[in-house]
């Protein structure tokens, strides 16, 4: 347990049985300031010992007056927002100051968001923490638990797990989410699953992020082709769909501001006047989920005006590849090569994959046909470009305007501005993902970028988040570990467990399309998260008798909470939740284990780190009896015959990983890396923007930018199209429930990870539903009124926020609140998870959290 204040000691008798004491939150002062200490450039960061600071009056007046010694720390957030690196100072084990972490070689990018710099308050709040192992005594959801020892908890869990394994190893499921994305604690539970031959679940579908991965993978072969935000300064136009970067990717906001200072136009399409839309040169309010219709109309304008880059399309895209008139399949030679028609030779030629250069041009002149009718070996065929043209020709400006709510003139001018920007950059983050057929938006956006020859070009492209695989992978990217045949980390002992392959298959499935190799995924017991409800209820594709949940508030972050509570969880014999906090999911579990946080653990982070490896060592003492996810699995291993695979402590795993012969570690001292918490490559390039796909070689089946997907021909979606309008299952409720209800991510929280942090309550202390003044007036609702939001599936109550900053007919609220935050009910009672046949064919159904029909009335 962490150190107690006198107040804590005197009130310890007030601890409630279960998840923590009844004390109020402990108040600590923490400030967010600019980085003050520069680190050596390149190589390993120089060692910084705990030291006395002669001038700390701004940071810690008491410490300065007493000339106390402050201990410096650096740690990287395990949460899936911006992977912030934070640093600060401790006195007697307590944090007294926090600031953005220093990044060697890139001081202008020192960053940390308000969420992670304030979150430590919650980490030490014993009201919020699970303090010790708890076994359920009442009904699930009753909150009735009894304290048990760790030995009892591990014995009980092992008993239930071994029973499931004896029946069918696949009936034991291990599910992780994104509550801690540091390497060991994130992967430890699924590593155990693959030690045992148990089942794991590809997480993105049910969480609502997968559609963006699907759309970008279909077109570029890269699920996350993120341009470095610094590359905004090389653009002439920035076009954002479903992207509230100012609130959700905070470190990049500075580059939006610099771009605007430089005169670069920022256009944001969003149903809400988000913080990003508020700073844009142009906010285009658009009906939810209709962005694809607008993009298709833009492409029609660009093609009609002959503004598309035909040379780039011929050289680097699927546009010239021949497809069958009869069944829509690509024409291939006997050796499997794709084909094009060379107008100079008037004959079919084999079309090699893109082999471009990073020269920011459209490449050499090309004589391959982009239109026409041909015959190859008796098969009538045409270039794939004809199919794209045929589809966009259906999308007149007036048709798009009717669907999107954006007037025709605005769409036309946006198309012309984009085509003439040369280059323009598109950003479609996961806010564009959470619709039925959510993949359409990123697929269409990636196609639009290629249409104008902006992909793989500085200042151009269509991207998802930050970073991505940069051009200079050898010197810039740790995560790609290019430039050496030696693995980046000394990780073989961790990676190779069980059958030696399945764990690696799981890690590769995080963003991958399930259709890329479904047999391999199933053989590795990695199943679509879109099937997890069915599995519990029907035993197909696998039964679920034992469910271990880690780094996940499953009920709160999955659709149709009533179905989970009333049907799915009751069908599962035994449920374990390991979490630092007493979540909604914990309340419906049979065994709750107190997990420690990334502030308390040894771990390594390479997620979103660019040219760095970041090392965490404990900043805070463990709260209560908490243990890391890795430690929990190590204890379990002794009861399930897997001791050999879990023979190291967390610190030993860190040191093993860092004991690498990869060139990135040349000249580095492991102790320095551990003390500094960060490793920068000696040969790294830090002074310019990076962007992916610069060589214009795409990891698609054709090796080209691929807007034509032959497997979707039967669905009429072989080229980008807009299916959501007709196929959306929520359309049947439109008359009964006239409003579209959507959730958004804001600056106060990512999922429930940052909930109940005192400093963040300054931003929003309780949930509100945003509603347009006309919709509010029609229902007799005033700002601040308590309202009921409902549909056939459920309801919740909260206060109304009446604002003109939202499209009429749409209501929205910030995401990440739990039932205890509402007056009554919860927003996940309104959501649904209906299977989407197209998304299932490509990969898995993406949770359509933003495609929900509802009504609002004064409570």
N, C-alpha and C positions, 0 to 999 in steps of 0.2 A: 504494500500500500504506500502511496506517496506520503510525503511529510504532511503532518496536520498542523494547522494553526491552533492557537490556544482555544479559539472559538470552536473549531472542529472537535478538539479533544473534550471540551466540556459538554458538547452536545452529542457525543457519539452514542449515548444511550437512546437517542431519538431515532436511530436507524430503523426503517421499516423492514419487515421481513420480505425478502425478495431481491430487489434490484438496486438498493442504495439507501442512503439516509434521507431524512426529511428536512435536512438543512437547506437554507437558501444558498444560492450560488456564491462562491467566493469571488470577490472583486479584485482584479489586478489591473494595473495600468499598463497599457501597451501602446506604443506609437508606431506609425508607419512613416519612415523617412527615406531619404535618398541614400544610396550606398556611399559609405564613407572611406572604406579602405580598399586600395587597389591591390590586385594580385599580380604576380609575375605573368607575363604573356607567354603562352605556349608551354609545352611540357607539363610537368606536374605543378600544381599550385604549391607555392612555398609554404612551409610549415608555420603554423601560427599557434604558439603556446598560450595557455591562459595567462593573462597579463593584467597589470594594474594600469588603468587609463588615467593619465594626469588631467585630462580635460573632458569630463563627462557630464557637465552641468546640464546640457540639453537632454542627454539621454537618461541620466539617473542622478538627480541632485543629491539624494541621500548618500548614494555610494561615493560621489565626488567629495562631499563634505567629510565623510568618514574615511576617505582614501582606501576604500575596500577593494579587494581583488575581485574582478568580474571574470567569469569564464565565458569565452566566446564559443558559439556553436554554429554549425551550418547543417541544414537538413532539407531534403526534398520531399514535397508533398506526395503522398501516395494516391491522392484523389484525382479523378479523371476530368479535371477542368483544364488547367494550364501547366500542370506539373511544376508548380512554382518551387524555386529554391529560395529558402528563407534563411536568414541568419540573425543572430542576436546575442544577448548576454544573459547569464544566469548568476544569481547570488544564492548560495546555500541551497542549490538544487531547484530554485524557483526562477522562472523567466521574468526578467525585469524590462527587457527591451527587445523589439523585433523590427527588422527592416528587410527590404528586398535583398536576396542573395547575390553575391558577386560572381560574375561569369568571366573566367580568365579569357583575355583576348577580345572580349565583347562587352566592355563596361557600359556601352550605351544600351545594352539589352538587359541590364540588371532589372529583374522584375519579381514581383510577387503581388498577388491580388489580395483584396481585402478579406476574402473568405479564408484563405490559408494563414494569413498573418494574425487573424483573430481567433481561429478555430481552437488553438491550444486551451482557451478558456473552457471550452466544452470537454476537452480531453481530461481535464483535472476535476471536472464537476462530478462529484460522487452521486448527486441526484440523477445524473444522466447515465452513468456507467453501470454495466453489469458487474457486480463486485465479486461474485464467486459462482461456482457451478450451481445450477438450479434444476430440480426435477419437478415436473408438473404433478400437481395433486388434484386439481379440479378439472373441469371441462376445458378443452382447448379454447382459448380466448378469455377465460375467466380471470386470468391474472393470478391464479392460485398456484404457488410454487413453494418448495421447501429447499433450504440450503443443504447441499451435500458436499463431500470432499472431492478433490480431483480424482483420487483413486476410485471412489464410488462412481463418478461420472464416466471415467474411461472404461471401467468394468461394464457398466450398463450399456454404453455405446458399443463396445466390442461384442457383447452378448447379442444385441440386436443385429449388428452388422454381420457377424459370423453366421447367424441363422439365415439371413438373406443370401449370403454367399453360398451356403450349403444347398439352398433351394435352387438358385440360379444366380451366378455372379452378376449377371446383367440387371438383376432386380435391386441391386444396391446402386443408388444414384448419388453423384457428387455434383453440386451446382454452385458455380461462382458467378459473380457479377463484377462490378467495378468499384467496390467500396475501399479497396486498397490495391493499387496497381504496382506496388513495389514487387520485385521479381519473386522472392521466396514466398511471402505471405499470400500473394495473388495465386500463384500456381500450386502451392503445396497441397490443397485438397484434391485437385484433379491429378496431381502426380500420384497421390495415394490411390486414386481410382484406377490408374493404369498399372500400378503395382499389383492390384488385386484382380484385374480383369473386370472391373465394375464399369458403370455407365457414366458418361459425361454429356453435357449439352452445349451446343454452339450458342453462345449467349445473345448475339446481337438482335435476332429477330424479335423476340418477345420484349426486348427493351426499347424497340422502336428506332434504333440507329441503322439497321441493316440495309434499308432501301438505298441510302446514299452510297454505301459500299457496293451494292449491286449495280447501280446505275453507272458509277465510274468504272467498275471492273468490266462491265459489258463493253464499254467504249474504249477504254485505255489499257485495260488489263491491270490497273493499279487501283485498289479500293480507296486509297487515301492520297491522291496526287496533290499534296498541299504545297503551294508556292510559299516560300519564305515571305513574311509580311513586308520585309524591307523591299521586296520586288515591286510593291505597289508604286514605288517612286519611279519605276521604269515604265509605268503604264500611262496611257492618256485618258482612260476611262475605267472606273471601277463599278462593276454591276453585281449587286448582292441580292441573292434570293434566299429567304429563310435564314438569314445570318444576322444575329445581333452580337457582333464581335465586341462592341464596347462593354457589354455586360458579361459575356461568357468566354471570350478569349482576350482577357484584359491586356496582356502584354503587347498585343498587336495594335491596340487603339492608338498608340503614339504614332504609328506609321500612317494611319488614316489621317491624323491631324497634320502630319508633315506633308502628306500627299495633297491635302486641301490647301495648305500654305503654298505649295508649289503650283497650284491652279489646276490640279487633276480633279475631274468631276467625279463625285460619288453619287450613284443612284441606288436606292434601296427599294425593293419591292417587298411589301410586308403588309398583312392585314392590320398590324398594329403600328403605332408610332413608337417604335422601340427607341432605346437610347441611341442606337446606331442610325436609325432613320431620322432622329431628331438632329443629328449633326450632318446629315447628308445635304448635298446641293438640291436633290430632288427625291422626295418620298412619293412613291407611287402606291397608294392603297390598292390592294388586289384581293379578290375573293379567295378564301383559303383553298390551297391545293390546286389552283387553276394555272399556276405558272407555266406548265407545259403548253397549254393552249396559246398563251402569249408568245412563248419562244417559237412555236411552230409558225405563227403568223409573222414573227420577225424574220424567220428564215425564208418565208415566201417573198417578203419584200426584198430581202438581200439578193435572192436568186433572180427575181424579176428585174431588178436594177443592174444585174450583172456585176454585183459587188463581191461575190464569193471568189475565193482564191483557188481557181481551177488547177493551177500548177501544183500547189500544195496537196490538193485532194488527190490528184493523179499519182503523185510521188509517195505519199505517206498514209493515205486512207484506203478504205475498202471501196471507195467510189467507183474505180474502174473495174473491179472484180465482177466477173460474169456470174449471173444466177439464172437458174432454169425458169423459163416461162411457166412450166407446168406445175412444179412443186416447190419453187422458191429456194432450192438448195444451191449452194455454190457449185459451179462447174470445176471439176478437178481432173487432172491428168491421171494416168495409171499409177504414177508414183506419188499421188496425193497432192501435187502442186496446184495452187490456185491459178486461175486463168484471167487474162485481160485480152482486149482486142487492140492490136497496134494498127492505127490508121495509116501509118507510113508504109508498113509492110502489107496492109490489108489481110492480116492473118492473126490467128490466136497466138499468144505468147504466154509463157509461164510467168506468173507475177510473184517475184520474190518478196519477202518481207521488207518493210521499210529499212533502208540503210542510209540514213541521213547523216548530216553533220550539224554540230551546234554552231551554225553560222547566222542564225536569226533571219534566214531567207526561206523562200519557198522551194529551193532546190533547183535542179536543172530543168530545162524545158522537157516536156513529156508529150508523146504522141498517142498515148493510150486514150481510147474513147471513154467519155463519161455519159454518153447517151447513144441509143441506136438499137437495132435488132440484128442479131447474128445467129449463126448456126455452128455448133462445135460438135463434131462426131454425131451428127444427126439430131442433136438436141437444140431446140430453139431457146435462145437466151438473150439477156440484155445486161448492161452494167447496173450494179446496185444503186448507183446515183439516180437512176430513173425512178426507183421505188421511193427514195427520199423526196424527190421532186413531186411525184404523184401525191404523196401524203401531204406535204406542205401546201400544195395547191388547193387542198380542201379547206384550208384555214384562211379565209378572208379576214380582213381587218374587222369587219362588222361582226362576223361570227365570233371571233376572239373577244371583241369588246363586250358582247352580250354575256359571254361565259365568265370573263374575268372581272367585269365591272370597271375596266380601264378603257377610256374612250379611244376610238380608232386612231385619231390623230396622234395621241401620245404613244401608242404602240408603233406607229409608222416612224415617228421621229426617233424613238429609242433604237429601232432597227438601223436607221441611217447613221445615227451617232455611233453605234457600236461598230458598224462595218467600216466607217471612216476613221475610227480612232487609231487604229494601226500602231500599237496594239491596245487591246482592252483586256481586262482581267475579270473573270467571273468567280464568285465565291458562293457555293451552295453548301452550307453546313447541315447538320442533322435536323435543324428546324424545318427543312424542306422534305424530310424523310417520313414523317409520321402521318401519312395519309394512305388510303387504299390505293394501290398502285403507286406507292411513294417513290419507287425507283425511277419513275418517268421523268421527274424534274431534273435530277442530276444527269440522267442519260441524255436528255434533250440539251441541257446546258453544255455538256462535254461535246456534243455534236455541233452545236452552234460555234464553239471555239474552234473546232477543226474546220468548219465551213469557211471561216475567214482566215485560216492559216495562222492562228494565234497560239496553238498548242506547241509546247516545247520551245517557246520563245520568251525571252526576258520581257517581263511586263505583261505577258499574255496568259493564256491557259484558262482552264476551269478547274477549280480546286475545292477541296473539302475543308480542311482545317489548317493547321500550321505545319511547316516543315516538309514532310514527305521525303522522297528519295532524291537528294540533290544530284546535280550533274557530276560533280567531283566526288563521287562516293568514296573513293580511296582516301581522300584527305579530309573530307568534311563530315562523314557520317559514321558514328559508332554503330548505330543499329544495323546498317547495311554491312558493316565490317568488310567492305570491298578492299581490293588491293593486296590481298594476302590469302593463301590457301589455308593458313592456320586459323582455326576458329577464334572469334573475337575473345571469348571468355574460356577459361579452363572449366567448362561446364559439363563435360561428358559424364561424370559421375552422377550429376543431378539429372541430366537429360535422359540417359539410357536406363530405363527401369522396365519392369514387367516383361513384355515381349520384345522390348528394345526399339519398337517403332511407334506404338500407338500414342504415347505421350507426345512425341514430336508431331504426329498428325494432328492431335488436338490443338497444340499451340499454333500450328499453321492454319487452323480453321477459324481463328478468331474473327477475321474479316473476309474469309474466302467464300466463294460461291459454292454451295453444297453440290450443285450439278457438275462442278469441275471434276469430281471423282467420288460420286456417292458410295460406290462399293468400298473404296478405301476408308471413307469416314465411318461407314457402318461396321466394317471389320475392326476398326479401332474403337468401336463403341462410342462414337461421337454422333449424337443425334440432333436433329433440328429442334430448337427450342419451341418452334411452332407446334411440336408434337407432344410437349410435356404434359399438357392437360389430358390429351387422349391417352397417353401412356398410363397415367394414374387411374383413369376411369375404365379403360378397356384392356390394358396389358399390351397394347400395340403402339409402337413397334417393339417396346420392351416393357415388362412389368416394373412397377415401383413399389417395393415393400419397405425400403429404407431410403430416406432422403437426408443428405447432409448439405446444409446451406451455409455458405461462408461469403464474406465480403458482399452481402446482398440483403436488402430489405425487400424480399421477394413479393410479398403481398402489395406493398405500397408502390412498387415500381412495375408491376405487371397488370395487364388489362383485366377487367371484369372481376373485381375483388369478391363480389358475391359468389361467383362460380368457384373461385379458389377456396373460400371459406366454407361454402355449403356443400361442394361436391368434390373438388380435387384433393384437398388436404384430408378430409374424412376417409378417402379411399386409400390413404397411405398409412401403413401400420405404425411407423416410427419416424419422427422428424426431429433432427438436431439442428440448432442454429448456433453458430459461433459468431459473436458480434461484440464490439465494445459497448453497445448501447441497447437499452431496452426498447426494441423496435416493435412495430405492429406484428412483424413476422415472428419475433421471439415469443410474443404472447400466444401464438398458435402452435408452438413447438412443444415437444415432449421433454426435451433436454436443452438447456440453454447454457452455453459455455462462454465465459468472459474472455474475449479476445483483446489483446493489447493493440495499440495504435502505432502508426508509423513514427510518432514522436517517442515511442518507448522501445523500439525494436532495432536490431541490426538488419540491414537489407541493402539491396542494390537496385537502382532504377536506371533503365535505358529508355523508358517510354517517353517520347516527345523530347528527347534530350539533345538532338542534333549532334554536335561534335564532342559531346561530353559523356562520361560515365559518372554517376553520382552515387555516393555511398552514405548510407544512414547508420549512425550509431546512436544509442539511446540518449535523448535529450532530457527526458523526464523519468523519474522513478515510476515503476509499474504501479498502476492504480488497482487497489484491491488485490485479488488473486489472479489477475489477468495473465494470460500467456499468449505468445505470438501464434499465428495460424500454423507456422512451421513447427513450433514446439508441441502444439496439440497433436499434429500428425505423428510426430516422433514418439509421443507417449502412446498413441494408438497402435503404432507399428509393433510395439512389444507384445500386443495382445492378438495380433493378426498375422504373426509370422513374417514380418517385413523389417526386422531390426537392421539387417545388413544395408538396406537402402536408406536408412534414416540414422546413420551412425554419427552425425556431426551436430554440433551446436549451431545456432544461427550465425554467431561470429565466425566459426570455422568455415561455414559455407561461404561467407563473404570473402574470407581470405583465400579460399580455394579458387573461387571465380577470378580473383585478381591476380593469381599466380599464373599469368598467361604469357606465351611467347609471341603473341601478336605484335606487329610493329607499333601499334598504338601505345603499347606499354614501354617502349624502348626508353631507357634512361630514367624510368620512374621508380620511386621507392614506395612500396606498398604502405608503409607506416605513414608516409606523407599524404598519400591519397586518402587513407582512412581518417587522419587527423583533419585534413582540409575538407573532406566530404565531396571532393570533385576532382576529376581527372580530365585535363584538356590535352588533345593530341599535340605532340611537338611539331608535327608537319601540317597542322590544321590551317585552314584558310578562314579567317574570321571577318574580313573587311568588306565583303560584298554579298549581295543577295544570292540565294540559290533557288533553283526551280527544277522540277522533275521533267523527264521525257525530252531532254535536250537533244538526245541522239535520234529522236523520232523512231525508235525501235520499241514497239509496244508488245506487252506480254499477253496479247490476244491470240486466238487460234490462227488468224491470218497474219499476225505480226504487224498489223497496221491499225491505225485508228479505226475502230470497227463500229459504225452506226447500224450496220445490217446484221441481225442475229437470226440465223436460219432456223434455230430451234423454236422460235416464236412465230414462225410463219402460220402455223395452224391457229394461233390466237389472233391473227391480224395485227401483230405487234412486231413484225420483223424489222421495222424501222421505227424511230421514235413516234409515238402517237399518244393520244389522250383518251385512255379507257375509263378513267375514274368517273367521268361525268355520267356515263350510262350504267356502269357496273357497280358503283358504290352502294353497298347494302343499306347504308343509312338513308338513301333516297326515299325508301318506303315510309319513313317517319317524317318527311318534310312538311306535310300539312299539319300533322299533329304537334310536331315540335319544330317550329319555324327557325330557331336559332342554331347556328353552328358553334359548339363549345370546343375550345382548344386550350391547351396548357402551354406555357412557355417557360424557358429557363431565364432567370434574371440574375442580378448581381449579388443577391443575398445567399443563394444556395445552389448546389448541384445535387439533384435528387434530394434525399434526406440527409446527406452527408454533413451539411453545415447547419442543420436545424438546431435551434435553441442555443445559439451562440449569442451571448449578451450584446456584444458590440454590433452584431449584424441586425439586431432588432431595431437599430436606428433607421435602417432602410425599410424594413417592414416587419412589424411585430405580430401580425395576424393576417390570415388570407383575405383577399378581396376579389370580387368578380368584376372585371371591367365590362362596361356596357355603354353603347352609344346613347347620347341624350335623347334621340328620337325613339329608340327602343325602350328606354327607361320611361319616357313620358307616356308612351302607349300603354304602359303597365302600371302607371301611377307610382313609380319608384323614384326616390330622391337620393342624392349622394349620401352615403352613410347608412341608408336603411338596411336592416337585416332582410335578406331575401332567401328564397328557396329555389334551387336550381335542380331540375328533375327531368327524368324520362322514364320509359317503361322499366328500365333496369334498376333505378335507384335515385337517390337524391343527396344533397348536402345543403347546409345553411351557412352563410357568411355575410359580410357586409358588402354593399354595392359601391363600386367606384365608377361614377358617371363621368365619361370622358369622350371628347370628340376624337381622341387619338386611337380610334378603332373603327373598322369598317362596320357600317350598319348591317345588322343581321348576324353579327358575330359577338360572342362573349368569350372572355379569356381570363385566365388567372395564372399566377406564378406556380410552378410545379415544385414538389418536394415537401408538401405539408402532410402531416400524419393526422389520423382521426382526432387525436386529443387537441389539435389546433382549431378544429371546426366547432361551431355551435352544435352541430349535429351532422352525422353522415360523413361522406368522403367523396372526392371527385372520381376515384377509381370505381365507385359503384355505378357510374354512368357509362364507363367505357366498355368496349367489346373486343373480341378476338376472333373474327370470322376468317376462315381460310380463304386465301386468294389463289385461284388456280394458276395464274401466270407467275406470281411470285414463288409458288411452290415448285413450278417447273424449273425456274431459274435457280432458286435457292430455298428460301423459306419465307412464309408470310411475315410481313413486318407489322408490328402493332400500330394500328391507325389511331393513335391517341388524339389526333386533331380532326378526325372524321367522326364526330359525335353530335347527334341532334339532341336538342334540349329546349326547355322552356324555363322562364324565370317568372316568379311572382313574389310579391311582397309577403314576407313571413308574418 
